């Protein structure tokens, strides 16, 4: 299988490198030529446009930031769908609204192209170990065709159901992470008001039953969300908004998880 990869950031870059090192014929494209420079020492080829990349690929993996970015690289005269031949596959690793995946899939199906959603969790350290978590939604036969490529950087690869299921799962994951940030910062602030220095409290809580990735992230940044906000605030805001939209569409109650998530977003100055 020939693979095209778009989105060479801190998450996507290591994924693309693992695909190349796995022996797959790989083509890369990036808006900024500088993003391609780290791959000059690999067997990866480069393309002049997403359409050109797609024409050289059987599977195109996208790891760009958000919904608008996904649509931008897929649509239009120079987009992926303009170059991908019938039988091709688009795998959306970005975390986007499931409706975005469904809309794209409808357009792609008109030209015989399949779409799966495959958001990821674990960060670049997990990629380096081949242990990234991939949450997949879509047709099983299409996913099985992609599984060997995903296996170059991921374990486990979990098929969750029809198209959009992976996105719903990832968005719920990020909603809970945001809520955990809110609960953790509230606890540290309470401890400080009771005379417990927040850095030491974070250290103790991280060694006990209250441990969480969110608490660990806060501890790394000195016990506040101030430094984490520029890195994660906008992305978590996007995902909590998506979670609220999905819940509203299903007439499902938001519940306490949204209260805690909102507290974190407010603290980071990225209110929902």
C-alpha positions, 0 to 999 in steps of 0.5 A: 500500500502506498501511503500519503501523509499530511500533518507533520506536527509534533504528533503526525511527524513521528507517525509519518516517520514510522510509516516510512521506516516500516517500508511503505512507499510514502509521500509527504506534503506540507504547507511550509517547505521547512516542515519537510526538511526533517525527512530529507534523510528518509525514503519519503517522497514529497508532493507539490499539492495534496492532489499530487500526493493523493495521486501517488497514494492508496491511503492518505492519512491526515493529522492536521489540527481541526475541522477546517484544516481537514476540509481545506486539504481534502476539498478543492481543485488541489485537494486530496479528493481531486487526486485520489483514485477510486478505491483509495482511502482517507484516514482522518487522524485529526480530532474533529466533529463526527459530522465532519467525517460523515460529510466528507465520506459522502463526498468521497463515496461519489468518486469511489473513495472510502473514509475512516476516522482514526483519531489518536492518543498518547503523544510522540513518546507512544509513537516512538514505542509503537504504542499509540492508541488509535480509535477507529470508526468505519467499515471493517474491511477498509479498516483491515486494509489500513491496519498494517500501516497503523501498526507501524506506530500503534498498539492498540488499534480499536475498532469502535463501530461505524464512521464517526465512532472513533471521533466520539470516543476521542472527544469523550476522552478529551472531555474527561481529561479537561474535566480532570484538569478542572477537578485537579486545579480546584483541589490544588487551590483548595489545598492552598487555601488550607495551608498546603503548598500546591506544588507539594500537594500535587506531588503527594496526590500524584503518588496516591489514589488521586493520580491522573494524567491531568494532575501530572500535567498541572504538576509539570507546569508548576501547579497552575494552568497558566503555562498549559493554557497556550499549549492546550487551551484552544484544542480542549475548548474545541473538543468540549464544544464538539462534545456539547454539540454531540450531546445536544444532538442526542438529547443527552444531559451534559452532566457533572463532567461538563461542569468540571471541564468548564471550570478548567476552560475558564481557568485557562481563559478559553471558555466554552 
